[in-house]
Amino acid sequence: MESKQTSKSDIKEILQSKHSYQTEFRDAVLEVMDDVINYYDGDSSENILSFFNRLIEPDRTIKFKIEWFDDQNILQVNRGFRVQFNNSIGPYKGGIRFHPTVNESILKFLAFEQIFKNALTGFPMGGAKGGSDFNPKGKSEHEIRRFCQAFMMELYKYIGSNKDIPAGDIGVGTREIGYLYGTYLRLTDNFSGVLTGKHPNFGGSCGREEATGYGCVFFLKNALNEHQIDLTDKRVLVSGAGNVALYTVEKLLEENAKVLTVSDSKGTLYFENGITSKELDDLKELKFTHKQPLKEWKGKNGEYREDEKPWSINADIAMPCATQNEMDANDVKTLIRNGVEAICEGANMPVTGEGVEILKGNKILYLPGKAANAGGVAVSNLELSQNAVRQSSTKSEIENHLSKVMERIYRNCIDNIEKEGGQYNYKAGANLYAFKKVYKSMKDLVG
Ligand code: NDP
């Protein structure tokens, strides 16, 4: 039962008592709640707060054991999770992450964020996230395959093309999706679009791999255009060297921006004169084909800076595309001091809560990940539609579609808000638009 008198501190207390060790999740909820509550006042704010009590409880969290044999024939055990958070606007949808840091808090925060991201796209998709604490680094091809098979042996019981549709995330790319989908097929003989991010040979969209990175740059361009800023020749800092980062770099180069950095968990690769297209091809080979760290870079340009993040380098735009909490308050202060004009998030929640606080009232365009990186899930929705009618699209059709969806997401972000001091608060706009949609659906469905 909803309480009529729920206050903001009640929700904080609930978060503290029921989700106390889940800091990432707590931060994600409070961030959305603050934006939403600032918009409503009086009685409606009380109703909204009591609704939060409902919203912050996932529909279910599935935990399972994964047993697999390594190359020495020794049995290994990992933990698997799927958080099915909310399906009020469509089937659960969200990626799978394989990384040693995966735990329930991180997946809950990612699933919670995914509800809002998916709502922003305008497509009928609910929010979910899953994964395992399995570390793919240093594993052989056989070990990756055996692990993916063992993971799907459990997960297949809980997913379905009208129920829950997983995709990739950190540590899960086209190769892993192939093994996961292959196992699903062997278990069910059901060739439906239950996973997205598949290879185009068996139902995937060409252009899905590029979609999140390209979409980020499309979103950035919409915001820059709004403020009469041209992307040409802008100096951009990109972090990460994975799927999102390298396709962000690719689209930035097409837009004639100058990309100064990529990074990984061990350091930053700095290109004083900007990365060339040939160097980007070499980076893709190093990372995607050979799965090597950036310190193995042998190019003539590019200075490797061990244990350094990109954010202290002078630039116009910063695009964090690696992981959560990778840009802290000090990094934000440094960027502000260096006169950065925009921070556009390719990763999920890369700027810490304290960092976001510092951005408030500054002239920097802050473009939140839940809107800017929604291109991947938007193209995944197209993949699902294609699978349902046994059709495929060309790469240019997909890119055209993506560009239109990103423009729609941009418009949705400014739908409910006015400019203040000549600028939009995109984060508040994104949270509000998505919240209203989910709120109305849950009320209409359950009361
Ligand atoms: P990948 O696994 O392809 O790449 C992740 C990159 O981030 C790697 O270069 C990795 O370096 C680096 N990284 C990981 N941890 C850290 C760290 N603590 N500090 C610095 N660098 C780090 O993942 P994706 O590119 O798919 O995902 C990146 C982000 O984008 C994640 O937040 C993800 O949730 C988000 N996202 C992804 C989407 C997609 O379509 N793939 C869709 C929407 C959001 P190393 O190799 O050293 O670990």
Residues whose N, C-alpha, C, O or C-beta is under 5 A from the ligand:
A	BS01	NDP	G168 D169 I170 G171 T212 G240 A241 G242 N243 V244 A245 S263 D264 S265 K266 C321 A322 T323 Q324 G346 A347 N348 N373 G376
